[in-house]
Amino acid sequence: MFLTVEGVEGSGKSTLLTALAVRLEARGTTVLRTREPGGCPLGARLRPLLLSADWTPDPNAELFLFLADRAQHVAEVIRPALAAGAHVLCDRYADSTIAYQGYGRGMDLEWLQRLNDCATGGLWPDLTLVLDLPAEAGLLRAARRNEAQGLSQTEGRFEAESLAFHERIRQGFLDRARRFPGRFRVLDAALPPPALADQAWAALRMGAH
């Protein structure tokens, strides 16, 4: 199974992925946990460029850097793991590009869909969990996290965008969920982490059948 977790900044994606991986591994499942950007050696090099608050890339340059990371990530990491029978759990994937560059930056949504089809070779997740949270609440969480981990400059570029930008992104994820109801499950990211993990686990088990 290929599962992705999406959502606004600070929605708790990493915490949830850890909880799901622990549950799966406890049942003897081979799990590959990965992320975008940064899930392959190329992505590890691109991540500082893409997330650093010290520069502002041209929107098209930003888009194609994300797509380059995704193409290599799929070819080098995700497809081989799926072929080997692993469950792949990914923190962000192509839906983030459509939400951020499409709804956030205003790029054409169908064009972005086609570009992601090309970059991934048509590989879309079996299940996508959207952690839904008001954008303002997520940004407060993300700011506290970045400050605690010393990441405000090195990984804080998107958190520095306007609240309106993040509200458009939230709407983008919800619109994607309505467009592809068979793949998406929307979860309440305001829940305590254990309760959120329970809901995600139930969705994962249903998606596996």
Backbone as a ProteinNet text record, in pm:
[ID]
protein_1_A
[PRIMARY]
MFLTVEGVEGSGKSTLLTALAVRLEARGTTVLRTREPGGCPLGARLRPLLLSADWTPDPNAELFLFLADRAQHVAEVIRPALAAGAHVLCDRYADSTIAYQGYGRGMDLEWLQRLNDCATGGLWPDLTLVLDLPAEAGLLRAARRNEAQGLSQTEGRFEAESLAFHERIRQGFLDRARRFPGRFRVLDAALPPPALADQAWAALRMGAH
[TERTIARY]
83.5	0	86.5	42.8	109.1	14.9	54.2	-26.8	47.2	-24.9	33.2	-47.9	20.2	-44.7	-20.8	-129.5	-124.7	-191.1	-169.4	-233.4	-157.2	-216.7	-152	-31.7	50.6	165.6	118.3	190.8	160.6	42.7	-1.5	-119.8	-88.9	38.5	73.5	104.6	147.2	172.8	282.8	393.3	506	471	400.7	360.1	268.5	174.3	81.7	153.6	243.6	315.2	395	455.9	528.9	435.8	318.7	223.5	175.3	148.2	102.6	213	335.4	446.4	466.3	455.4	470.9	363.7	240.2	131.8	150.7	189.4	209.5	325.1	435.1	552	524	439.8	403.1	326.3	268	193.4	276.2	404.7	493.8	500.7	445.5	446.1	576.6	632.3	750.1	705.3	764.3	722.2	840	817.8	911.8	844.9	902.5	852.2	941.6	882.3	960.6	889.8	946.5	888.5	927.3	854	888.2	880.3	979.2	1102.9	1199.2	1292.4	1399.1	1400.9	1318.1	1311.3	1412	1494.2	1600	1722.2	1840.2	1958.3	1942	1877.7	1853.7	1764.6	1657.6	1566.4	1634	1727.5	1800.1	1881.5	1928.7	2002.7	1908.4	1790.6	1696.7	1619.3	1598.4	1515.6	1562.3	1692.3	1733.8	1702.7	1715.7	1682.8	1534.1	1451	1307.2	1244.3	1299.3	1234.5	1302.2	1421.5	1493.2	1420.6	1413.1	1350.3	1443.2	1563.3	1662.8	1653.3	1559.4	1546.9	1402.7	1370.4	1235.9	1248.7	1228.7	1244.3	1129.6	1156.2	1048.6	949.4	818.8	720.8	741	780.3	804.3	927.5	1031.5	1149.6	1115.2	1037.5	992.8	918.3	824.6	745.4	833.3	924.9	1002.5	1107	1151	1237.4	1160.7	1037.9	955.4	930.1	902.6	875.7	999.9	1117.4	1241.4	1264.6	1245.1	1256.5	1159.7	1036.4	933.5	966.6	1010.3	1043.7	1153.2	1257.7	1367.4	1322.7	1242.6	1192.8	1110.5	1022.5	940.1	1027.1	1119.8	1201.3	1298.5	1355.4	1465	1418.9	1306.1	1265.9	1127.4	1026.5	888.7	855.8	880.3	845.8	921.5	1052.7	1121.3	1066.6	1030.7	976.4	841.1	756.1	625.9	643.1	738.3	762.5	811.5	880.4	930.1	824.9	706.3	597.2	584.2	656.9	650.1	528.2	482.8	388.1	470.5	440.8	512.3	424.3	477.1	407.7	485.3	422.6	494.4	432.2	516	479.5	487.3	372.3	352.6	390.3	315	338.4	275.7	227.3	182.8	65.3	-21.9	-134.8	-87.9	27.5	81.4	117.5	175.9	209.9	84.4	-21.3	-144.7	-206.2	-199.9	-255.1	-171	-40	47.2	68.6	109.5	137.3	8.4	-92.5	-218.8	-306.8	-358	-446.8	-370.2	-249.5	-173.2	-116.4	-47.9	19.6	-67.5	-176.5	-266.4	-233.3	-150.3	-118.8	-236.3	-239.6	-350.1	-353.4	-468.7	-478.8	-464	-524.7	-515.6	-374.1	-306.1	-165.5	-81.1	-102.6	-28.1	-58.4	-183.3	-219.6	-140.1	-132.1	-59.3	89.6	145.3	287.2	318.6	231.1	254	236.6	143.3	131.8	263	322.6	449.1	561.7	573.5	683.8	677.1	556.5	539.7	520.7	512.9	479.8	340.8	251.7	113.8	93.6	193.6	180.5	114.3	-9.2	-81	-106.8	-124.3	-141.3	-267.6	-263.4	-384.4	-477.4	-418.2	-495	-421.6	-495.8	-439.3	-519.9	-451.1	-513.9	-486.7	-591.5	-577.9	-603.2	-503.8	-518.8	-569	-696.9	-759.8	-754.7	-712.1	-694.7	-705.6	-770.2	-767.1	-623.7	-602.9	-466.5	-395.4	-466.9	-403.6	-353.1	-431.7	-389.9	-268.4	-266.3	-152.2	-25.4	-37.3	81	138.1	51.5	99.9	176.2	121	189.9	325.7	325.8	448.2	554.6	512.8	608.3	672	590.7	646.5	743.5	705.8	793.1	924.9	918.9	1041.1	1131.5	1071.6	1152.6	1219.7	1144.1	1199.5	1312.2	1302.3	1401.2	1505.9	1497.5	1593.6	1580.5	1456.6	1435	1368.1	1352.9	1276.7	1333.4	1465.6	1526.5	1548	1598.5	1635.8	1516.3	1401.4	1285.3	1155.5	1166.1	1048.2	992.3	1031	987.7	836.8	775.8	632.2	553.5	603.2	535.7	530.6	626.9	631.9	532.8	467.2	367.3	244.8	160.3	44.2	-58.4	-141.9	-248.8	-343.3	-370.9	-459.5	-404.5	-273	-208.1	-236.5	-222.4	-243.2	-391	-477.6	-620.3	-658.8	-597.7	-623.2	-572.3	-459.5	-404.9	-498.8	-547.8	-643.6	-762.6	-816.1	-930.1	-892.8	-768.8	-723.6	-726.1	-677.2	-679.8	-823.9	-911.5	-1051.2	-1117.9	-1084.3	-1138	-1087.5	-960.1	-905.2	-979	-1007.6	-1077.8	-1217.9	-1283.5	-1416.5	-1407.5	-1300.4	-1285.6	-1252.2	-1174.8	-1131.8	-1172.5	-1301.4	-1346.1	-1302.9	-1275.7	-1232.3	-1093.1	-1010.6	-871.3	-851.1	-926.8	-902.4	-988.5	-931	-1006.1	-963.3	-1059.8	-1031	-1047	-941.9	-940.8	-926.5	-979	-975.9	-842.1	-753.4	-619.8	-619	-734.5	-742.1	-758	-782.2	-794.4	-660.6	-663.8	-538.4	-470.4	-336.9	-265.8	-311.5	-337.7	-383.2	-517.4	-610.8	-741.3	-728.5	-642.7	-619.1	-557.4	-463.5	-401.3	-503.7	-597.4	-702.4	-787.2	-824.5	-904.1	-825.5	-698.2	-615.1	-596.7	-580.6	-563.5	-688.9	-805.8	-930.4	-940.7	-901	-905.7	-806.6	-690.3	-589.2	-636.6	-696.5	-743.4	-856.9	-943	-1050.3	-992.7	-890.3	-828.7	-750.7	-711.5	-632.8	-718.4	-851.4	-940.2	-1002.3
-120.6	0	125	223.3	353.5	454.2	506	600.5	732.8	841.4	974.2	1050.9	1140.2	1227.4	1371.3	1446.7	1584.5	1676.4	1805.6	1902.4	2032.6	2130.6	2261.1	2247	2351.2	2352.1	2331.6	2249.2	2229.9	2139.5	2061.8	1978.2	1844.9	1812.7	1691.4	1570.7	1594	1483.6	1390.4	1446.6	1363	1278.8	1338	1264.3	1148.8	1174.6	1069.5	958.3	993.1	890.8	799.3	857.8	775.7	676.5	723.3	635.8	524	555	452.7	351.3	398.6	307.1	210.9	260.8	174.8	66.5	104.6	5.2	-100.2	-56.3	-151.1	-246.1	-192	-275.7	-374	-334.8	-426.4	-547.3	-533.1	-643.9	-717.3	-689.6	-760.6	-706.2	-587.6	-527.1	-452.6	-471.5	-393.4	-253.2	-152.9	-14.3	69.6	147.1	251.8	384.9	462.3	596.6	696.3	786.4	880.9	1015.7	1111.7	1246.5	1318.7	1425.3	1517	1660.5	1740.1	1700.5	1633.2	1555.8	1501.3	1351.6	1276.7	1133.1	1052.6	1117.9	1051.1	1143.4	1096.7	1183.4	1316	1313.7	1440.2	1530.3	1473.5	1552.8	1610.3	1534	1584.4	1707.6	1714.5	1833.5	1949	1914.9	2019.4	2077.3	1997.2	2042.5	2176.8	2194.4	2324.8	2440.5	2419.2	2524.2	2556	2452.4	2470.6	2530.1	2501.1	2541.8	2658.5	2696.7	2803.2	2936.5	3007.6	3139.8	3248.8	3210.6	3309.2	3348.3	3287.6	3325.9	3307	3367.5	3357	3314.8	3186.3	3141.6	3188.7	3194.7	3214.9	3099.7	3126	3018.8	2898.7	2923	2810.9	2731.7	2800.5	2730.3	2646.2	2702	2628.6	2501.8	2516.7	2402.9	2293	2328.4	2224	2161.5	2231.6	2167.9	2062.1	2092.8	1991.9	1871.6	1896.6	1787.3	1702.6	1766.1	1690.4	1598.2	1650.8	1567.4	1450.4	1477.7	1372.3	1263.9	1304.2	1205.4	1110.6	1166.3	1082.9	999.4	1057.3	988	865.2	882.4	770.4	661.7	701.7	603.6	530.2	603.9	548.7	486.3	534.2	491.9	427	498.2	452.9	328.9	333.8	217.4	91.3	98	-24.1	-79.1	8.7	-38.2	-105.3	-46.6	-108	-242.6	-248.9	-374.5	-483.9	-443.1	-539.1	-577.4	-519.7	-555.4	-470.6	-359.4	-272.4	-182.3	-139.6	-28.9	99.9	188.5	315.9	424.2	493.5	603.8	731.2	824.9	943.6	1071.9	1154.5	1286.6	1384.8	1416.6	1501.4	1427.3	1463.5	1404.5	1499.1	1447.9	1531.8	1623	1579.6	1665.3	1794.5	1790.7	1914.9	2014.2	1966	2056.5	2120.7	2042.2	2098.1	2197.5	2168.3	2261.1	2388	2372.5	2488.2	2571.5	2505.6	2580.9	2614.1	2528.3	2555.1	2651.2	2606.3	2691.4	2806.7	2779.8	2883.3	2987.4	2941	3032.7	3071	2998.9	3034.1	2970.8	2866.1	2798	2710.3	2679.4	2602.6	2461.1	2422.1	2295	2174.8	2179.3	2064.8	2049.7	2160.4	2156.1	2089.9	2126.8	2066.2	1917.8	1879.9	1737.6	1661.7	1716.7	1649.5	1643.1	1750.1	1750.5	1644.4	1631.3	1530.2	1389.1	1370.3	1240.4	1205.6	1305.7	1284	1253.9	1334.1	1317.5	1184.7	1136.9	1014.2	890	907.6	794.7	741.3	829.4	790.4	723.6	729.2	665.5	761.4	729.3	805.6	714.9	771	688	603.2	493.2	414.8	486.6	558.7	629.3	756.7	866.3	994.1	1045.5	1069.1	1124.9	1274.8	1354.2	1499.5	1535.6	1592.7	1638.2	1782	1798.8	1929.7	2009.3	2133.3	2222.2	2365.3	2456.4	2596.9	2642.7	2715.5	2753	2830.3	2918.6	2999.8	2912	2812.5	2722	2641.5	2596.1	2520.4	2603.4	2728.7	2814.6	2840.8	2856.2	2873.8	2749.9	2633.5	2508.6	2500.6	2530.5	2520	2617.8	2739.2	2838.4	2791.5	2734.3	2682.1	2567.6	2478.8	2365.8	2413.3	2504.8	2552.6	2624.2	2701.2	2771.3	2672	2571.2	2472.1	2392.2	2366.7	2285	2367.9	2499.4	2585.9	2585.2	2572	2558.2	2680	2788.5	2902.4	2957.9	2960.1	3010.5	2900.9	2785.1	2680.9	2611.2	2606.2	2536.2	2616	2747.5	2825.8	2911.9	2885.3	2975.2	2973.3	2856.9	2851.2	2901.9	2877.7	2930.2	3083.1	3145.7	3291.8	3351.6	3267.7	3317.6	3370.5	3443.1	3506.2	3402.6	3443.9	3356.6	3323.5	3419.9	3395.8	3286.5	3283.8	3179.2	3042.4	3030.7	2902.3	2863.6	2961.4	2930.1	2875.6	2928.7	2875.4	2731.4	2704.2	2568.2	2471.9	2513.3	2427.5	2396	2497.9	2475.5	2382.9	2395.2	2308.8	2162.1	2131.4	1991.6	1941.4	2024.7	1983.2	1965.4	2051	2035.1	1905.8	1874	1748.2	1628.8	1636.4	1526	1507.7	1618.7	1608	1553.8	1588.4	1544	1395.5	1345.8	1206	1136.3	1120	1065.5	921.1	847	709.8	697.6	799.3	795.5	872.5	975.9	1066.6	1034.2	1059	1063.8	1191.7	1272.2	1396.9	1369.7	1400.2	1377.4	1510.3	1517	1639	1647.5	1733	1743.2	1815.5	1868.8	1930	1825.1	1700.9	1594.3	1569.5	1518.5	1477	1370.8	1366.6	1272.4	1126.8	1071.4	931.7	910.6	1005.2	993.2	1008	1098.5	1115.7	988.2	929	805.2	693.2	687.2	584.6	602.1	727.3	752.5	718.2	753.9	724.9	574.2	503.5	359.7	292.6	340.1	285.4	311.3	429.3	461.2	376.1	354.5	271.8	127.7	76.5	-63.4	-79.8	20.5	15.3	26.4	112.9	131.8	11.1	-75.3	-192.5	-305.1	-293.4	-401.7	-371.1
0	0	0	-75.7	-80.6	-16.1	99.7	177	188.1	164.4	184.5	288	357.7	455.8	412.7	402.1	354.6	456.2	439.2	526.8	531.3	596.6	611.8	703.3	707.1	796.6	940.8	1015	1156.2	1185.4	1086.7	1108.4	1176.2	1195.3	1268.8	1182.3	1060.1	967.5	1017.5	1061.9	1104.2	1226.2	1321.3	1441.2	1405.2	1315.2	1275	1199.9	1109.9	1034.5	1126.5	1228.9	1325.5	1393.6	1435.7	1503.8	1412.3	1286.5	1192.6	1163.7	1147.9	1122.1	1237.8	1360.6	1478.4	1479.1	1450.2	1451.6	1342.9	1224.6	1115.5	1144.7	1193.8	1221.9	1333.8	1429.9	1538.4	1486.8	1368.3	1307.5	1203.2	1200.4	1110.3	969.2	945.9	813.3	789.8	671	632.6	592.8	655.7	634.4	587.7	483.6	444.5	470.8	560.7	588.2	517.7	441.1	363.8	360.2	288.2	288	160.6	133.4	25.1	75	38.9	-27.8	70.2	15.6	98.8	116.7	43.1	63.5	-15.7	-94	-169.6	-167.9	-211.6	-206.3	-280.7	-397.6	-467	-383.5	-327.6	-245.8	-123	-65	51.6	15.7	-108.1	-152.4	-185.3	-239.9	-278.6	-161	-56.4	55.5	114.1	142.6	196.9	103	-28.5	-123.5	-122.3	-119.5	-130.5	-5.6	110.4	234.9	306.3	263.6	332.6	321.2	432.5	434.5	382	339.7	297.9	151.5	76.3	-64.5	-108.9	-221.2	-278	-423.2	-454.4	-592.3	-680.9	-809.5	-906	-891.9	-899.8	-881.7	-973.6	-1099.5	-1189.3	-1147.8	-1102.8	-1054.7	-932.5	-841.9	-723.7	-764.3	-857.4	-903.6	-959.8	-1049.8	-1116.9	-1026	-924.1	-824.6	-747.1	-708.8	-640.5	-731.3	-858.8	-951	-975.5	-982.8	-999.1	-880.5	-761	-640.7	-647.2	-688	-689.6	-792.2	-909.9	-1012.1	-963.5	-903.3	-853.2	-733.6	-648.1	-528.9	-568.6	-666.5	-712.2	-773.5	-861	-932.2	-840.3	-745.7	-664.8	-533.6	-480	-345.3	-344.4	-393.2	-372.2	-454.5	-585.1	-667.1	-624.4	-598.1	-554.1	-422.5	-329.6	-202.3	-221.8	-304.7	-331.8	-401.9	-495.1	-566.6	-472.9	-365.5	-267.3	-163.9	-173.6	-83.8	40.6	46.7	164.6	158.4	276.8	287.7	286.3	193.5	185	245.4	347.3	413.5	383.9	315.6	269.1	324.3	383.7	434.7	318	258.8	141.5	13	-93	-224.5	-327.4	-436.5	-547.8	-511.9	-420.7	-383.7	-318.7	-252.1	-194.5	-303.8	-412.6	-522.1	-579.5	-595.7	-650.6	-552.7	-422.7	-323.5	-312.2	-301.2	-277.8	-404.6	-513	-635.3	-711.8	-701.6	-769	-692.1	-578.3	-499.2	-433.9	-385.2	-317.9	-412.3	-518.9	-611.6	-731.3	-752.3	-861.7	-995.1	-997.1	-1122.1	-1165.6	-1294.6	-1350.6	-1292.5	-1240.8	-1169	-1261	-1377.9	-1469.6	-1523.6	-1546.8	-1589.5	-1482.4	-1356.4	-1246.6	-1234	-1256.7	-1253.9	-1360.4	-1481.3	-1589.3	-1559.5	-1506	-1472.9	-1366.4	-1269.1	-1166.3	-1221	-1313.7	-1380.9	-1450.5	-1514.5	-1584.9	-1486.6	-1381.9	-1285.8	-1212.7	-1186.6	-1108.1	-1193.8	-1326.4	-1411.4	-1383.7	-1337.7	-1309.5	-1175.2	-1088.7	-956.9	-858.6	-820.2	-718.9	-599.3	-482.2	-361.8	-365.3	-290.8	-267.7	-171.1	-76.3	26.6	63.8	73	116.8	235	344.1	463.9	467.5	467.8	481.3	626.9	691.6	829.8	825	849.9	832.2	961.6	947.5	1062.2	1011.8	1087.7	1046.1	1024.1	916.1	879	989.5	1057.5	1162.7	1276.3	1314.8	1422	1379.2	1253.6	1205.3	1201.7	1160.2	1154.8	1293.8	1393.6	1530.3	1577.1	1548.6	1583	1512.5	1382	1303.8	1352.9	1389.9	1439.2	1569.9	1658.7	1784.9	1758.1	1666.3	1632.7	1574.4	1477.1	1412.9	1511.8	1601.7	1701.5	1795.8	1838.1	1930.2	1866.1	1735	1665.7	1591.1	1602.6	1535	1383.8	1333	1189.2	1125.7	1201.7	1150.6	1020.3	1005.6	883.1	780.7	825.8	730.5	668.6	738.5	683	700	713.3	745.4	635	508.3	400.7	381.8	382.1	358.5	479.5	599.4	718.5	717.6	647.7	642.5	541.8	463.6	368.4	444.4	374.2	437.3	482.7	578.6	624.5	509.1	422	308.6	218.1	197.6	118.3	178.8	309.8	375.7	380.4	387.2	382.2	244.6	138.9	4.9	-5.7	57.2	55.3	127.3	242.8	314.3	225.4	159	70.5	-44.1	-91.1	-198.9	-160.3	-40.8	3.9	16.6	69.9	83.6	-52	-147.2	-282.5	-346.2	-326.9	-379.8	-319.9	-191.1	-125.3	-182.8	-216.3	-277.5	-420.1	-489	-628.6	-637.6	-541	-543.2	-413.4	-389.6	-260.9	-237.3	-342.4	-323.4	-265.8	-286	-238.3	-108.3	-85.9	26.3	148	266.4	391	463	504.2	576.5	725.5	801.6	945.3	1018.4	1138.3	1219.1	1292.6	1244.2	1302.2	1436.4	1480.2	1612.9	1722.6	1685.1	1784.8	1854.3	1977.5	2040.8	1954.7	1952.9	1865.4	1875.8	1995.4	1999.5	1930.1	1946.8	1882.5	1731.1	1687.6	1544.2	1486.5	1558.9	1512.2	1501.2	1592.8	1586.2	1460.3	1430.5	1310.2	1184	1183.1	1066.8	1050	1158.9	1154.8	1098	1141	1087.3	937.4	892.4	749.7	671.7	729.8	663.5	648	752.6	747.4	646.3	639.3	538.7	398.7	383.6	251.1	204.9	297.3	260.6	207.1	219	176.1	40.6
[MASK]
+++++++++++++++++++++++++++++++++++++++++++++++++++++++++++++++++++++++++++++++++++++++++++++++++++++++++++++++++++++++++++++++++++++++++++++++++++++++++++++++++++++++++++++++++++++++++++++++++++++++++++++++++

